[in-house]
Amino acid sequence: MLMANDVTDLRAAAVAVLKMNDRGSYTQPAHGLYPHQWLWDSCFIAIGMRQLDVERAKQELISLLRGQWHNGMMPNIIFRQEPEYRTDRNLWRSWLSPYAPDDITTSGITQPPMLAEAVVQVGQKLAKPERRRWYRQMYPALVTYHQWLYKERDPHGEGLVLQITPWETGLDNTPPWMAELHEHKLPFWIRSIETLRLQWIISLFRRDTKSIPMNERFSAIESAAMFDVQLRLRRKAYDIGKILDHALFTIEDLNFNCIFIRANTHLRAIAKTINEELPDDLTKRMKKTEKALEQLWDLTSGQYYSRDFITHRLLKTPSLATLLPLYAGCVSQERAGELVKMLEHEQQFGCAYPVPSVPPSSFWFHAKGYWQGPSWVNTNWLIIDGLKRYGFKDHAAALTETTLEMVAKSGCAEYFDPLTGEAAGADNFSWTAALTLDLLENN
Ligand code: GLC
């Protein structure tokens, strides 16, 4: 139970982190490890920032539009332009694509489409005429982004959109993707490193493990594989035709699609508020996505999973994504009830500091292992939002409480050990701070 003093301290600590990471028009996720602007980070940051300064929250989202590609894609990273970040920019070389923006360097992939949610959350803090103006300002970019997602990522018009690298899911080393990687997709050179036990060579080239303990990040083999995926995408200049021709990964990710469904709902509401008619084709495809989500439900295990785009095989490795249909909001009340049971169950997601990114009973579970066990404040925020909309008010309040306790106990860490609440990953992490402010306000 948080006391009034704790609340004051927590708020002050969160405000300080946001201030520390503020780069004028946007906020870096964390000093050192994440110096650039990230797509879904800025969305979560704006959601919290609206509680402090709505104009700054708007700016956070407007600054994301700098990175939008001419084909509508919103990149997951917009790089800083200073000379010392040349290596980061060079890794991606967005300039190889004719669609990349001319005056700024970005990555060549996207991230969960949280933008419409953030636009609406910020809009709620504005008076009606101003809100309409705000929606009008963001609407064209949102429409082209969602159209791009359908055009490039649902090429057969089946309803679900596919992702081409684990980074696009936002849950980087999440087990369903890593299981695919280990089972089928390790390139020859990485298999050789594994067989010859030369992982230490990879570590020499990594930056993340210079500041964060090795066991809290991708394994050496996984990180080499991610690098390999990135090089392949770059070689194809991020041309989806060429990528799909011979891709290492094409997965319809559950987390991504749930966020997309909610974003579509928001986009329809935005259009309605400003009397705009969404293109017919877009509306039809949105409906199809909602229906298609049910294809990801596995009756035998009673869980949702991500799916292989080509074979339609469900990737039956448990992760917290199974709870995200609560956030999507399009599943039945009865199904929502089944998901809530998983949240309560100790062997599933009901540990001391929920919601673990992987259930503790899983073979993959590692309490501090990045997206393979720890609890994250952003996914908690999504689940809380879904619980409220399905009427599980007590569950939402309880999860808000444990989330805030975890931050009060360990600071604005990137992620938390779900068994002890201890901090892991980077310190002073922006979305933890921002969403703490938001949860405090809506508590
Ligand atoms: C990590 C997270 C990703 C986030 C990025 C920047 O890569 O997995 O979701 O966007 O850091 O904070």
Residues whose N, C-alpha, C, O or C-beta is under 5 A from the ligand:
A	BS01	GLC	P29 Y34 W38 D41 G170 L171 D172
